Amino acid sequence: MDPALKPAIHALKKQFSAKASEFRGQSSLLLAPEHIVEAFTLLKKEHGFEMLAGMSAVDYWPEREPRFHIIYQFLSLAKNIRLEIRVPLNGDEPELPSVHKVYGVANWYERELWDMFGIRVQDHPDLRRILMPEDWEGHPLRKDYPLDYEEVQFSFNFEEIDLRKPRPKD
Amino acid sequence: MGLEQKLGNMGIVTTTLDTMVNWGRTRAMWPMLFGLACCAIEMMGSQASNYDLSRFGMELMRPSPRQSDLMIVAGRVSRKMAPVLRRLYDQMPAPKWVVSMGDCASCGGVFNNYAIVQGVDEIVPVDVYVAGCPPRPEALIHGIMTLHEKVKGETIRDWA
């Protein structure tokens, strides 16, 4: 673990009872969803993590409870250190407080979370789909979303798939 | 063309007319700028000076569908882009042709999933498919020459 990370990790552990872990030199903290706005304000103001470098989610269904882990990746440009914070969430329609007031870039990242995983973000100014078309149903990156692939046309089943293919009317 | 309907099948007159009309159509076919993804780079490459498309009359790619008669769909079409593609095709005046360039436009390519249209012939009628990922400029030019052969075989009685 990078020694420059120690003050930040220690502060978060003490104040929000975060659990630290490490993987291949990258430090990660597990945090409860209620505390994220406070914790991120602390990280930004006092520990110098000016940049939210990335935000994404993982769906661990059906192997693990809780189902979703939201991953926030912070970068401190002054100290050149990176920290990852994971927020576990459960349920079919989980809710998460928005951090866009702390880090403005989280606006579109949270829209992507809504679009791809169905994680509803509270207090978001403009929560709508960002990658898929607006009237799309379903959240594609969930593990229970069907694969939706087209059957391959080999020579033995060429005609039967040809009959089913959608074609334009003119 | 009213001439056709009035005179009917007049043999040598209409064949010469056909030849002349198709000669005009093939020698100055204006493509529409429809490069969506990586195939667009190869399309630009074939338009540029080494593999020149201007020698086929396609001096520049028209950005407006109203002024073009060939739509080269270069690249993968996502489900979000599909209605836009159809609308642009509808805005092109007849006679119009479509060349589906690359694997993604012809059959979905490597992307067999929910987000990509599996072959642009689900949306618009395609005349020539050019295979490749991306097709070399020579392959695209071969596709365009195949289209020219197809147009030469057309008769104006079909369009009229």
Interface residues (C-beta under 8 A of the other chain):
Chain A: M132 P133 W136 P140 Y145 L147 D148 Y149 E150 V152 K165 P166 R167 P168 D170
Chain B: R79 K80 R86 G108 N112 N113 Y114 A115 Q118 G119 D121 E122 I123 V124 P125
